[in-house]
Amino acid sequence: MQPASLDASPGPIHITAVTRFGCGFLLAATLVAAADGLGAQCADGTPPPCRRPAPAGSRRPAAAVIDSATALVAPLSPVGADTALRRLAATFAAVIAENLTVGDVRARVADDLVPLRVDQRPQYAARVRAGAVIDGTLLKIGTSVRAALRLRDAKTAEELARVTVEGSPDSLLTLADRASAVLLAAWWRRQPGPYDRGGIVTPSLPALRYYITAMASWRRGSDDWRKLLDSAVRADPEFLAAWAWLALPATTNVAASMFGDLMPQLIAIMGGIDPDSARRALPRIVGRVSPTARQEVFRLPSLDLIATISAGAFPIPTPVEPDPYRAWDLAQPSVDHRYVVAVAARHATLAGFPDTAADRAARAALALDADCVPAWRLLFAELLDRGDSAAVRALWARRPKLDSTEVADLEQANVIRFAAPAWIAADTSGERVMTAVFLSGRWNRFHVMHAGFPAVRRAAQEQLPASMHQRFTTMMGLMQHLPALVALGFRDSARALVSNAAAALAPGAGPVGTGDQVSALAAWVPPDSALLPTIDSAAFEAIVTSNASLQRRSQGIFGGNVSGGALGLHRRLWIGGC
Amino acid sequence: MLAVVAGNLRTAGRAAALLDSAAREDSVYVAPLALGLHAEIALARADSVAAESLLVAALATSVTHAPGRYRWLLAQRYAATNHAELARRMTHTLTMPSQLHRPDDAFYYAPALKLEAELLDRQGRTDEAAAAYETFLALRAGADASLQGEVAVVRARLAQIRPD
């Protein structure tokens, strides 16, 4: 960490280091300044103000260039003739200037502003090409000091922010930090660019600085933006905007580059959680994308967070096929916050960063609302994945109200997760074994899948009409047994299974839409596994020609009756909101 | 995809057009498949950059509804372009136990496990690499004879990094 450096030469005090929280020196300067007149001196023995050389390797020039991203900070006007108060006012301004230098914004103390009238200061700032001016007063009230500051636009003199802080002179740095958080948020929000910066709400200056640095880092394409956001949420665990960014799947960051400046803008909105900002910004964005792209953009999982965050402030295009598991109940912001945190952690897990934050956050959501079903589901899935049977049992005892189908699904999932393969193989009750076979794929237990399949076939033969059981076992074979055979390296068996399935599903083999069934086979079998000697080029044409309804077909494969219960469970565990 | 594998890109192109059309009506299930098929076609045309972008787009459209195959293809791309850590993370999404797996993820489990082990090995994370190699060996212990050569190679590598 680089310390701040003050050049105490005559004229303005220049902040020359970027990194904040070279507070040690500033604190020393503050205390020295406050104690002025009591014979205090700097560490080098010279009288205050203290001088400190620029740190080696500082990437900033001694005096930063003034531009429209620069705010000039006038030393606060002390109310009264107290010399110590004058010192405190100057130091306060220096701390503010340092705090406001981060990412693409900066600030510097400008003593030239002092002799000017308050109404002349914005004009002066505009003349030297600064973007804003910060000034104010420092007042002593009893044993406390009160600082009142405002941020004004240099060109228009419009007041962008106003803040008053009060406390002991000993806590001057804390007071300056509190004031800085308000001013910095307002000043950063004011910066031009394709990014919506609204809704960044945090009382923590470190969190805000980390967040702004992360945004700058993200735009540069640096990889450290996630770490910076991690730091931001550590500094302020309630910083929803930072959590929303962290909720981005790792891949979305890459996908963002495909959309040019459009996607960053969308994502920045997601970072800006203020519904009004989103409502203003979104129509402009939507107008720039084609209908198809628009639909795709809105289906990005991360952008579901916009819906969460914006609380219905703008209409989300309704999917042709409404998915009940995507419904968000946005009535409880605090629960939503926890849920967003949980989703963030879940994405982190998916990206290969094992993290227990998902279950912690889901627990927090449940503590706030015991009926938050999505959070309960998420926690259930996390504990199940982790194999913590005791925790799963305890959670099961506290389950919220669920529909009976889901209860059955989850009970099966619970049993199967912890059941021994031998127990599964010995159980021929059909449904349970089928579910075991299905769910074993979730936990990479391919030997269980393989061992359970004969029982599935036997159960189907016993329980289904003859006209159905062949098709059923064929589809089950493709859906469940084939992946297990491939994973286990039983290629010959896999090839035979595909050949038999192709024959069973060939046109004329059954009453159910044969084109769809062949398509299902074609869509299912991995094309790179050399398992497909029975599909010839004529079949390709047949597939394309007969496929009048891909939507129905995909429903048939993924949401149909073959193993719909467990698939439904899968979907419910993943998708949902409080 | 079958057409792509068979080199019949004309048919694949027609299917892709159909999928594009269907994706307008069903952006949840079909859109990832449409993007994925375009990626497969791009791969067949050796346009790996476009393929990578399309695969990423398919995954970003829906992590849960995009086939595991796309993650596997992307992992291979990352591994081939010296993004070892990205590749490892992508393979790990296929090898980690999870409620989020689709059954077809299993098609890519074994090669992903092997690639993950190799990447860990390359990164010097020997213990983790050894554990992944062992899992692979346990999985493929009874594999067909045609695959035993690969198993033997892995067994030999495991013996090198964990002599005991």
Interface residues (C-beta under 8 A of the other chain):
Chain A: P249 A250 T251 T252 V254 A255 M258 P291 T292 Q295 E296 F298 R299 L300 P301 S302 P319 V320 E321 D323 T349 L350 A351 G352 F353 A381 L384 D385 G387 A413 F438 G441 R442 W443 N444 F446 M449 M479 Q480 P483 A484 V486 A487 L488 G489 F490 R491 D492 A522 A523 W524 V525 P526 P527 D528 S529 L532 I535 S537 F540 E541 I543 V544 N547 S549 L550 Q551 S554 Q555 F558 H570 R571 L573 W574 I575
Chain B: M1 L2 A3 V4 V5 A6 N8 T11 R14 A15 L18 L19 D20 A22 A23 R24 E25 D26 S27 V28 Y29 V30 A31 L33 E40 S53 V56 A57 L59 A60 T61 S62 V63 T64 H65 R69 R88 R89 M90 H92 T93 T95 M96 P97 S98 Q99 L100 H101 R102 P103 D104 D105 A106 F107 Y108 Y109 A110 L139 R140 G142 A143 D144 S146 L147 V151
